[in-house]
């Protein structure tokens, strides 16, 4: 097998290759002044089992187009099988028609991946698991939970909090494994960056709690949930985000939450290159999250998921079962 990386998360791809004791594939990627993407494989991949690692993080459309072009080039180079390893699946929140005259973009992305030549898709912690049914391609949905639980097992979490109704099933899974209570919060989203708590179900008084969500940009949901828990008498508050798609607004919100000692630690996976903050400028790749949080760098814990993807890639290449990687 051969593993190649796009531009979105080169560090994760390198760590996957390091875990598998393989060299990362040699590919030339560039963008013309017009914005068009181009790539060329610099080594023979005829008949090879090819894995393309690319998170669909900001700027999502650039990374998506680059991935599609990489797949097309691999197909035309006669690769044996082409697998998309997508740690963070962008557009996953657009998974249903909840208003009139809106798209189901997650389904469209699946169609694009299939049309470009992919034979299989591997991803982690989708916003809604049913998105895996939007394609007829073999689909592996990995979980962040086993790696996270191994990281937090010595903290002594006493309660797991679902910050909104959509997070209940995920939070319940963590609560069952950690043998803790479950608290459910119902929120009302006032805007893309602002939410308010409507209902609070459960008891957090004096407990170490863990607020669990799959992804965030502004960090508004987890911060409002943490504030609600604090107002109900919670002790230490830990937050968990699988996909840290942080924006500049998110950075400011986190700084405030850490300054006010609302959140003790934030655990975030390496599915998104969270060293970067999205500012929608050409300098996107040069802006470092931890440099922008100099007084709180110890509050953010990056949990490496390269081993999970490495194991999945190895099992897929050897036609072995990957079901144990899905379990808590």
Buried (B, 14 or more C-beta within 10 A) or exposed (E): BBBBBBBBBBBBBBBBBEBBEBEBBEBEBEBEEEEEBEBEBEEEBEEBBBBBBBBBBBBBEBBBBBBBBBBBBBBEBEBEBBBBBBBBBBBBBBBEEEEEEEEBBBBEBBEBBBEBBBBBBBBBBBBBEEBBEBBEBEBBBBBBBBBBBEBBEEBEBBBBBBBBEBBBEBBBBBBEBBEBBBBBBBBEEEEEBEBEBEEBEBEBEEBBBBBBBBBBBBBBBBBBBBBBBBEBEBBBBBBBBBBBBBBBBBBEBBBEBBEEEBBBBBBBBBBBBBBBBBBEEEEBEEBEBBEBBEEBEEBBBBBBBBBBBBBBBBBBBEEEEBEEBEEE
